[in-house]
Amino acid sequence: MRRRVDRERGSASVEQVGISALVALLLIAAIAAVAAGGEIDAGRSLGSAIGRRLACGPHLPDACEHHPLVPAYGWPLARLARVLAPPPQPLPGPAGLPLVPVDFRRCRQPSCAVDAGPHLTASRRRTTAFTEIVDRRSSLGWVELVYWLYRPSLGWEAVRRRGSQADVDAAAGTRVLAGDDPALVPLETLPGRNHYDFPAGERPPWQWQVEGRYPGWSS
């Protein structure tokens, strides 16, 4: 029994050495990048790239390579979703402040949704729309896109669009970038989307209504 424990301790030590070696290699690479670039920005770029890889690893397939719309809908419909996305529009809140759509996971108070331009709120939250797509091209000849907009204290607004195959083809050259406004988050692949708690007046109409694209990940 004692030998078994000793072996387990030895294997743990090997794992620790491996992790330490990996960290050391990353530090060496960062230093080399700084030296080669001649600026701190070179090292920061490497650090940002490593951070993105670590952050996106546990997420959806292809999340490290593509915008979230792509694994959810495929490239043609992802491009169409970007083309038809409504621009962020402020609406007056209860206190009269102009509120824009935001990501409910990061902002639930009117104070963090105050309009400050198409990209960020006054509290530096991204303007955001949650998307739902139903492809009816094979039966009815069109795709239905729903953009769900959340403004704290005002609740949810649905903006509906329809696109034909011609619209899909016309969007073929559209770039799908994470920095575009508004940020688009597909509900079909949003983890735990049906289990977020909201006040009675702000409950999402889409909860338990959107079919997940990756069962077990987003129910």
MIDOSE-1310 file (N, C-alpha, C; in nm, 2 decimals, decimal comma, always signed):
residues 219
mrrr	+0,08/-0,12/+0,00/+0,00/+0,00/+0,00/+0,09/+0,13/+0,00; +0,19/+0,12/+0,08/+0,28/+0,24/+0,09/+0,35/+0,26/-0,04; +0,39/+0,15/-0,11/+0,46/+0,17/-0,24/+0,36/+0,24/-0,34; +0,23/+0,20/-0,33/+0,13/+0,26/-0,43/+0,12/+0,41/-0,40
vdre	+0,12/+0,45/-0,27/+0,11/+0,59/-0,24/+0,23/+0,67/-0,29; +0,35/+0,60/-0,27/+0,47/+0,67/-0,32/+0,47/+0,69/-0,47; +0,42/+0,59/-0,54/+0,41/+0,60/-0,68/+0,32/+0,72/-0,72; +0,20/+0,73/-0,65/+0,11/+0,84/-0,68/+0,17/+0,97/-0,65
rgsa	+0,25/+0,98/-0,54/+0,31/+1,10/-0,51/+0,42/+1,14/-0,62; +0,49/+1,04/-0,67/+0,58/+1,06/-0,77/+0,52/+1,11/-0,90; +0,40/+1,05/-0,94/+0,34/+1,10/-1,06/+0,29/+1,24/-1,05; +0,24/+1,28/-0,93/+0,20/+1,42/-0,91/+0,32/+1,51/-0,93
sveq	+0,44/+1,47/-0,88/+0,55/+1,56/-0,89/+0,59/+1,57/-1,04; +0,57/+1,47/-1,12/+0,60/+1,48/-1,26/+0,51/+1,58/-1,33; +0,38/+1,57/-1,29/+0,28/+1,66/-1,34/+0,32/+1,81/-1,31; +0,36/+1,83/-1,18/+0,39/+1,96/-1,14/+0,51/+2,01/-1,22
vgis	+0,61/+1,93/-1,24/+0,73/+1,97/-1,32/+0,68/+2,00/-1,46; +0,59/+1,92/-1,52/+0,55/+1,95/-1,65/+0,48/+2,09/-1,66; +0,39/+2,12/-1,57/+0,32/+2,25/-1,57/+0,42/+2,36/-1,55; +0,52/+2,34/-1,46/+0,62/+2,45/-1,44/+0,70/+2,47/-1,57
alva	+0,73/+2,36/-1,64/+0,81/+2,37/-1,76/+0,73/+2,45/-1,87; +0,60/+2,42/-1,87/+0,51/+2,49/-1,97/+0,51/+2,64/-1,94; +0,49/+2,68/-1,81/+0,49/+2,82/-1,77/+0,62/+2,88/-1,81; +0,73/+2,81/-1,79/+0,86/+2,87/-1,82/+0,88/+2,89/-1,97
llli	+0,83/+2,80/-2,05/+0,84/+2,82/-2,19/+0,75/+2,94/-2,24; +0,64/+2,95/-2,18/+0,55/+3,07/-2,22/+0,62/+3,20/-2,18; +0,69/+3,20/-2,06/+0,76/+3,32/-2,03/+0,87/+3,35/-2,12; +0,95/+3,25/-2,16/+1,06/+3,26/-2,25/+1,01/+3,32/-2,38
aaia	+0,89/+3,26/-2,43/+0,84/+3,31/-2,56/+0,79/+3,45/-2,55; +0,74/+3,49/-2,43/+0,70/+3,63/-2,42/+0,82/+3,72/-2,42; +0,92/+3,68/-2,35/+1,04/+3,77/-2,35/+1,10/+3,78/-2,49; +1,10/+3,66/-2,56/+1,16/+3,67/-2,70/+1,07/+3,76/-2,79
avaa	+0,94/+3,76/-2,77/+0,86/+3,84/-2,85/+0,88/+3,99/-2,82; +0,90/+4,02/-2,69/+0,94/+4,16/-2,66/+1,07/+4,20/-2,72; +1,17/+4,11/-2,71/+1,30/+4,14/-2,77/+1,29/+4,16/-2,92; +1,22/+4,07/-2,98/+1,21/+4,08/-3,13/+1,13/+4,20/-3,17
ggei	+1,02/+4,23/-3,10/+0,94/+4,35/-3,14/+1,00/+4,48/-3,10; +1,08/+4,48/-3,00/+1,14/+4,60/-2,95/+1,04/+4,69/-2,87; +0,92/+4,63/-2,84/+0,82/+4,71/-2,77/+0,75/+4,61/-2,67; +0,69/+4,67/-2,57/+0,61/+4,59/-2,48/+0,49/+4,53/-2,55
dagr	+0,44/+4,60/-2,65/+0,32/+4,56/-2,72/+0,34/+4,42/-2,78; +0,46/+4,39/-2,82/+0,48/+4,25/-2,87/+0,45/+4,15/-2,77; +0,50/+4,17/-2,65/+0,47/+4,07/-2,54/+0,32/+4,07/-2,51; +0,26/+4,19/-2,51/+0,12/+4,19/-2,48/+0,03/+4,12/-2,58
slgs	+0,07/+4,13/-2,70/+0,00/+4,06/-2,81/+0,00/+3,91/-2,79; +0,12/+3,86/-2,75/+0,14/+3,72/-2,73/+0,05/+3,68/-2,61; +0,06/+3,76/-2,50/-0,02/+3,73/-2,38/-0,17/+3,73/-2,41; -0,21/+3,82/-2,49/-0,36/+3,82/-2,53/-0,40/+3,70/-2,61
aigr	-0,31/+3,66/-2,70/-0,34/+3,54/-2,78/-0,35/+3,41/-2,69; -0,26/+3,40/-2,59/-0,26/+3,29/-2,50/-0,39/+3,29/-2,42; -0,42/+3,42/-2,37/-0,54/+3,43/-2,29/-0,67/+3,39/-2,37; -0,67/+3,43/-2,49/-0,79/+3,39/-2,57/-0,80/+3,24/-2,59
rlac	-0,69/+3,18/-2,61/-0,69/+3,03/-2,63/-0,74/+2,96/-2,50; -0,69/+3,01/-2,38/-0,73/+2,95/-2,26/-0,88/+2,98/-2,23; -0,93/+3,09/-2,27/-1,07/+3,13/-2,24/-1,16/+3,05/-2,33; -1,13/+3,03/-2,46/-1,22/+2,97/-2,55/-1,22/+2,82/-2,55
gphl	-1,11/+2,76/-2,49/-1,10/+2,62/-2,49/-1,22/+2,54/-2,44; -1,28/+2,58/-2,33/-1,40/+2,50/-2,28/-1,53/+2,53/-2,35; -1,53/+2,63/-2,45/-1,65/+2,67/-2,51/-1,69/+2,58/-2,63; -1,77/+2,63/-2,72/-1,82/+2,55/-2,83/-1,71/+2,51/-2,92
pdac	-1,74/+2,40/-3,00/-1,65/+2,36/-3,11/-1,62/+2,48/-3,20; -1,50/+2,50/-3,24/-1,46/+2,61/-3,33/-1,47/+2,75/-3,27; -1,50/+2,76/-3,14/-1,51/+2,89/-3,07/-1,38/+2,96/-3,08; -1,27/+2,89/-3,08/-1,14/+2,96/-3,09/-1,11/+3,01/-3,23
ehhp	-1,18/+2,96/-3,33/-1,14/+3,00/-3,47/-1,24/+3,09/-3,53; -1,37/+3,09/-3,49/-1,47/+3,16/-3,56/-1,56/+3,24/-3,46; -1,64/+3,34/-3,51/-1,74/+3,41/-3,44/-1,84/+3,30/-3,39; -1,90/+3,32/-3,28/-2,00/+3,22/-3,23/-2,12/+3,20/-3,32
lvpa	-2,15/+3,29/-3,41/-2,26/+3,27/-3,51/-2,22/+3,15/-3,60; -2,10/+3,13/-3,63/-2,06/+3,03/-3,73/-2,08/+2,89/-3,69; -2,04/+2,85/-3,57/-2,07/+2,71/-3,53/-2,22/+2,69/-3,50; -2,29/+2,80/-3,47/-2,44/+2,79/-3,44/-2,52/+2,77/-3,57
ygwp	-2,48/+2,85/-3,68/-2,57/+2,85/-3,80/-2,50/+2,81/-3,93; -2,36/+2,81/-3,93/-2,29/+2,79/-4,05/-2,26/+2,93/-4,11; -2,17/+2,93/-4,20/-2,12/+3,06/-4,26/-2,23/+3,14/-4,33; -2,31/+3,07/-4,42/-2,41/+3,15/-4,50/-2,51/+3,22/-4,41
larl	-2,57/+3,15/-4,31/-2,66/+3,22/-4,22/-2,60/+3,31/-4,12; -2,47/+3,28/-4,08/-2,40/+3,38/-3,99/-2,38/+3,51/-4,06; -2,35/+3,51/-4,19/-2,33/+3,63/-4,27/-2,47/+3,71/-4,28; -2,57/+3,63/-4,31/-2,71/+3,69/-4,32/-2,75/+3,76/-4,19
arvl	-2,72/+3,69/-4,07/-2,75/+3,74/-3,94/-2,68/+3,88/-3,92; -2,56/+3,89/-3,96/-2,48/+4,01/-3,95/-2,54/+4,12/-4,04; -2,57/+4,09/-4,16/-2,63/+4,19/-4,25/-2,76/+4,25/-4,20; -2,85/+4,16/-4,15/-2,98/+4,20/-4,11/-2,99/+4,25/-3,97
appp	-2,88/+4,25/-3,89/-2,88/+4,29/-3,75/-2,92/+4,44/-3,74; -3,02/+4,46/-3,65/-3,06/+4,60/-3,63/-2,96/+4,68/-3,55; -2,94/+4,81/-3,59/-2,84/+4,89/-3,52/-2,89/+4,92/-3,38; -2,80/+4,93/-3,28/-2,84/+4,96/-3,15/-2,92/+5,09/-3,14
qplp	-3,04/+5,09/-3,09/-3,12/+5,21/-3,07/-3,16/+5,23/-2,93; -3,14/+5,35/-2,88/-3,17/+5,38/-2,74/-3,32/+5,40/-2,72; -3,38/+5,36/-2,61/-3,51/+5,38/-2,57/-3,51/+5,44/-2,43; -3,61/+5,54/-2,40/-3,61/+5,60/-2,27/-3,65/+5,50/-2,16
gpag	-3,57/+5,49/-2,06/-3,60/+5,41/-1,94/-3,69/+5,48/-1,84; -3,72/+5,41/-1,73/-3,81/+5,47/-1,63/-3,76/+5,61/-1,58; -3,63/+5,63/-1,57/-3,58/+5,76/-1,53/-3,55/+5,86/-1,64; -3,59/+5,82/-1,76/-3,57/+5,91/-1,88/-3,44/+5,89/-1,95
lplv	-3,35/+5,80/-1,89/-3,22/+5,78/-1,95/-3,23/+5,69/-2,08; -3,15/+5,72/-2,18/-3,16/+5,64/-2,30/-3,09/+5,51/-2,28; -3,16/+5,40/-2,29/-3,11/+5,27/-2,27/-3,09/+5,19/-2,40; -2,98/+5,13/-2,42/-2,95/+5,05/-2,54/-2,95/+4,90/-2,50
pvdf	-2,97/+4,81/-2,60/-2,97/+4,67/-2,57/-2,83/+4,62/-2,52; -2,83/+4,54/-2,42/-2,70/+4,49/-2,36/-2,71/+4,34/-2,34; -2,60/+4,28/-2,30/-2,59/+4,14/-2,26/-2,64/+4,12/-2,12; -2,75/+4,05/-2,10/-2,81/+4,04/-1,96/-2,71/+3,97/-1,87
rrcr	-2,62/+3,89/-1,92/-2,52/+3,82/-1,83/-2,43/+3,92/-1,76; -2,41/+4,04/-1,82/-2,32/+4,14/-1,77/-2,38/+4,27/-1,72; -2,51/+4,28/-1,75/-2,57/+4,41/-1,71/-2,72/+4,39/-1,69; -2,76/+4,42/-1,56/-2,90/+4,40/-1,53/-2,96/+4,53/-1,47
qpsc	-2,89/+4,63/-1,47/-2,94/+4,76/-1,41/-2,94/+4,87/-1,52; -3,03/+4,96/-1,52/-3,04/+5,07/-1,62/-2,91/+5,15/-1,62; -2,84/+5,16/-1,51/-2,72/+5,25/-1,50/-2,61/+5,20/-1,59; -2,61/+5,07/-1,62/-2,50/+5,01/-1,70/-2,54/+5,00/-1,85
avda	-2,66/+5,04/-1,88/-2,71/+5,03/-2,02/-2,74/+5,17/-2,08; -2,68/+5,27/-2,02/-2,71/+5,41/-2,08/-2,63/+5,43/-2,20; -2,69/+5,48/-2,30/-2,64/+5,50/-2,44/-2,51/+5,59/-2,44; -2,41/+5,54/-2,50/-2,29/+5,62/-2,52/-2,23/+5,60/-2,66
gphl	-2,31/+5,56/-2,75/-2,26/+5,53/-2,89/-2,30/+5,39/-2,93; -2,27/+5,35/-3,06/-2,31/+5,22/-3,11/-2,24/+5,10/-3,05; -2,12/+5,13/-2,99/-2,03/+5,02/-2,95/-2,05/+4,99/-2,80; -2,04/+5,09/-2,72/-2,03/+5,07/-2,57/-2,14/+5,16/-2,50
tasr	-2,18/+5,11/-2,38/-2,26/+5,20/-2,30/-2,17/+5,29/-2,22; -2,23/+5,38/-2,14/-2,15/+5,47/-2,06/-2,07/+5,39/-1,95; -2,11/+5,27/-1,92/-2,04/+5,18/-1,83/-1,95/+5,08/-1,90; -1,93/+5,11/-2,03/-1,84/+5,02/-2,11/-1,89/+4,88/-2,12
rrtt	-2,02/+4,86/-2,14/-2,08/+4,74/-2,17/-2,11/+4,74/-2,32; -2,09/+4,62/-2,39/-2,12/+4,61/-2,53/-2,27/+4,62/-2,56; -2,30/+4,69/-2,67/-2,44/+4,67/-2,72/-2,45/+4,53/-2,78; -2,56/+4,47/-2,75/-2,57/+4,32/-2,78/-2,71/+4,29/-2,83
afte	-2,72/+4,19/-2,91/-2,85/+4,13/-2,95/-2,83/+3,98/-2,95; -2,93/+3,91/-2,90/-2,93/+3,77/-2,89/-3,01/+3,72/-3,01; -2,96/+3,62/-3,08/-3,02/+3,58/-3,21/-3,09/+3,44/-3,20; -3,19/+3,43/-3,28/-3,26/+3,30/-3,30/-3,29/+3,29/-3,45
ivdr	-3,25/+3,17/-3,51/-3,28/+3,16/-3,65/-3,35/+3,03/-3,68; -3,46/+3,04/-3,76/-3,54/+2,92/-3,80/-3,53/+2,92/-3,95; -3,47/+2,81/-4,01/-3,45/+2,80/-4,15/-3,57/+2,73/-4,21; -3,65/+2,80/-4,29/-3,77/+2,74/-4,35/-3,75/+2,75/-4,51
rssl	-3,63/+2,75/-4,55/-3,61/+2,76/-4,70/-3,66/+2,64/-4,77; -3,65/+2,53/-4,71/-3,69/+2,40/-4,79/-3,84/+2,40/-4,80; -3,92/+2,46/-4,70/-4,06/+2,44/-4,71/-4,13/+2,57/-4,75; -4,08/+2,69/-4,70/-4,15/+2,81/-4,73/-4,06/+2,91/-4,82
gwve	-3,94/+2,88/-4,83/-3,85/+2,96/-4,91/-3,78/+3,08/-4,84; -3,79/+3,08/-4,71/-3,73/+3,19/-4,64/-3,67/+3,15/-4,51; -3,58/+3,23/-4,45/-3,52/+3,22/-4,32/-3,58/+3,32/-4,23; -3,62/+3,28/-4,11/-3,67/+3,38/-4,01/-3,55/+3,40/-3,91
lvyw	-3,52/+3,53/-3,89/-3,42/+3,57/-3,79/-3,49/+3,66/-3,69; -3,47/+3,63/-3,56/-3,52/+3,71/-3,45/-3,40/+3,76/-3,37; -3,40/+3,89/-3,35/-3,30/+3,95/-3,27/-3,37/+3,99/-3,14; -3,33/+3,93/-3,03/-3,39/+3,96/-2,90/-3,30/+4,06/-2,83
lyrp	-3,36/+4,18/-2,80/-3,29/+4,29/-2,74/-3,34/+4,31/-2,59; -3,24/+4,31/-2,51/-3,27/+4,33/-2,36/-3,22/+4,46/-2,31; -3,31/+4,54/-2,25/-3,28/+4,67/-2,19/-3,33/+4,65/-2,04; -3,23/+4,67/-1,95/-3,27/+4,65/-1,81/-3,39/+4,75/-1,77
slgw	-3,48/+4,70/-1,70/-3,60/+4,77/-1,65/-3,71/+4,78/-1,76; -3,67/+4,77/-1,89/-3,77/+4,77/-2,00/-3,80/+4,63/-2,05; -3,72/+4,53/-2,02/-3,74/+4,40/-2,06/-3,69/+4,37/-2,21; -3,77/+4,28/-2,27/-3,72/+4,23/-2,40/-3,80/+4,28/-2,52
eavr	-3,73/+4,30/-2,63/-3,79/+4,35/-2,75/-3,75/+4,25/-2,86; -3,84/+4,20/-2,95/-3,81/+4,11/-3,06/-3,81/+4,19/-3,19; -3,70/+4,19/-3,26/-3,69/+4,24/-3,40/-3,68/+4,13/-3,49; -3,78/+4,11/-3,58/-3,79/+4,00/-3,67/-3,75/+4,04/-3,81
rrgs	-3,68/+3,95/-3,88/-3,64/+3,97/-4,02/-3,66/+3,84/-4,09; -3,68/+3,86/-4,22/-3,69/+3,74/-4,31/-3,59/+3,76/-4,42; -3,53/+3,65/-4,46/-3,44/+3,65/-4,57/-3,47/+3,53/-4,67; -3,46/+3,56/-4,80/-3,47/+3,46/-4,90/-3,34/+3,40/-4,93
qadv	-3,34/+3,30/-5,02/-3,21/+3,24/-5,06/-3,13/+3,35/-5,14; -3,20/+3,44/-5,21/-3,13/+3,55/-5,27/-3,06/+3,64/-5,17; -3,12/+3,66/-5,06/-3,06/+3,74/-4,95/-2,94/+3,67/-4,90; -2,95/+3,54/-4,88/-2,83/+3,46/-4,83/-2,72/+3,47/-4,93
daaa	-2,75/+3,46/-5,06/-2,64/+3,47/-5,16/-2,58/+3,61/-5,16; -2,66/+3,71/-5,14/-2,61/+3,85/-5,15/-2,52/+3,88/-5,03; -2,54/+3,80/-4,92/-2,46/+3,83/-4,80/-2,32/+3,75/-4,80; -2,30/+3,68/-4,91/-2,18/+3,59/-4,92/-2,05/+3,66/-4,89
gtrv	-2,04/+3,79/-4,93/-1,91/+3,85/-4,91/-1,90/+3,93/-4,77; -2,00/+3,91/-4,69/-2,00/+3,98/-4,56/-1,90/+3,92/-4,46; -1,82/+4,01/-4,39/-1,73/+3,96/-4,29/-1,81/+3,95/-4,16; -1,78/+3,85/-4,08/-1,84/+3,83/-3,95/-1,74/+3,85/-3,85
lagd	-1,74/+3,97/-3,78/-1,63/+4,01/-3,69/-1,69/+4,03/-3,55; -1,61/+3,99/-3,45/-1,65/+4,00/-3,31/-1,67/+4,15/-3,27; -1,60/+4,24/-3,34/-1,61/+4,38/-3,30/-1,72/+4,46/-3,36; -1,80/+4,39/-3,45/-1,91/+4,46/-3,51/-2,02/+4,49/-3,41
dpal	-2,10/+4,59/-3,44/-2,21/+4,63/-3,35/-2,35/+4,60/-3,42; -2,44/+4,55/-3,34/-2,42/+4,51/-3,20/-2,35/+4,37/-3,20; -2,30/+4,33/-3,08/-2,25/+4,20/-3,06/-2,36/+4,10/-3,08; -2,34/+3,99/-3,15/-2,45/+3,90/-3,17/-2,42/+3,77/-3,09
vple	-2,52/+3,72/-3,01/-2,50/+3,60/-2,93/-2,61/+3,50/-2,97; -2,58/+3,39/-3,03/-2,68/+3,29/-3,07/-2,74/+3,22/-2,95; -2,87/+3,23/-2,94/-2,94/+3,16/-2,83/-2,93/+3,01/-2,84; -2,92/+2,96/-2,96/-2,92/+2,81/-2,98/-2,80/+2,75/-2,91
tlpg	-2,69/+2,82/-2,89/-2,57/+2,76/-2,83/-2,53/+2,83/-2,70; -2,62/+2,91/-2,64/-2,60/+2,98/-2,52/-2,61/+2,88/-2,40; -2,50/+2,85/-2,33/-2,51/+2,75/-2,22/-2,61/+2,80/-2,11; -2,69/+2,71/-2,07/-2,78/+2,74/-1,96/-2,89/+2,84/-1,98
rnhy	-2,92/+2,87/-2,11/-3,01/+2,98/-2,15/-3,14/+2,97/-2,08; -3,19/+2,85/-2,06/-3,33/+2,84/-2,00/-3,33/+2,85/-1,85; -3,22/+2,87/-1,79/-3,21/+2,86/-1,64/-3,17/+3,00/-1,58; -3,16/+3,10/-1,65/-3,13/+3,23/-1,60/-3,25/+3,29/-1,53
dfpa	-3,23/+3,35/-1,41/-3,34/+3,41/-1,34/-3,36/+3,55/-1,37; -3,49/+3,59/-1,39/-3,53/+3,73/-1,42/-3,65/+3,77/-1,33; -3,66/+3,90/-1,31/-3,78/+3,94/-1,25/-3,90/+3,91/-1,34; -4,02/+3,90/-1,28/-4,14/+3,86/-1,35/-4,16/+3,95/-1,48
gerp	-4,13/+4,08/-1,47/-4,16/+4,16/-1,58/-4,05/+4,16/-1,69; -3,94/+4,08/-1,66/-3,83/+4,08/-1,76/-3,80/+3,94/-1,81; -3,89/+3,85/-1,78/-3,86/+3,71/-1,82/-3,86/+3,70/-1,97; -3,75/+3,63/-2,03/-3,74/+3,62/-2,17/-3,85/+3,54/-2,24
pwqw	-3,92/+3,59/-2,34/-4,01/+3,51/-2,41/-3,95/+3,39/-2,48; -3,82/+3,39/-2,50/-3,76/+3,28/-2,57/-3,72/+3,16/-2,48; -3,72/+3,18/-2,35/-3,68/+3,06/-2,27/-3,77/+2,94/-2,29; -3,71/+2,83/-2,31/-3,77/+2,70/-2,33/-3,84/+2,69/-2,47
qveg	-3,81/+2,79/-2,55/-3,87/+2,80/-2,69/-3,77/+2,77/-2,80; -3,64/+2,79/-2,77/-3,54/+2,78/-2,87/-3,47/+2,64/-2,86; -3,47/+2,58/-2,98/-3,40/+2,44/-2,98/-3,25/+2,46/-2,99; -3,19/+2,39/-2,89/-3,04/+2,39/-2,89/-2,97/+2,32/-3,00
rypg	-2,86/+2,37/-3,05/-2,78/+2,31/-3,15/-2,68/+2,21/-3,10; -2,65/+2,22/-2,97/-2,56/+2,13/-2,91/-2,62/+2,07/-2,78; -2,71/+1,97/-2,79/-2,78/+1,92/-2,68/-2,69/+1,89/-2,56; -2,73/+1,93/-2,44/-2,65/+1,91/-2,32/-2,56/+2,03/-2,29
wss	-2,53/+2,11/-2,39/-2,45/+2,23/-2,37/-2,53/+2,35/-2,34; -2,65/+2,36/-2,40/-2,72/+2,49/-2,40/-2,86/+2,48/-2,36; -2,90/+2,37/-2,29/-3,04/+2,36/-2,25/-3,06/+2,43/-2,11
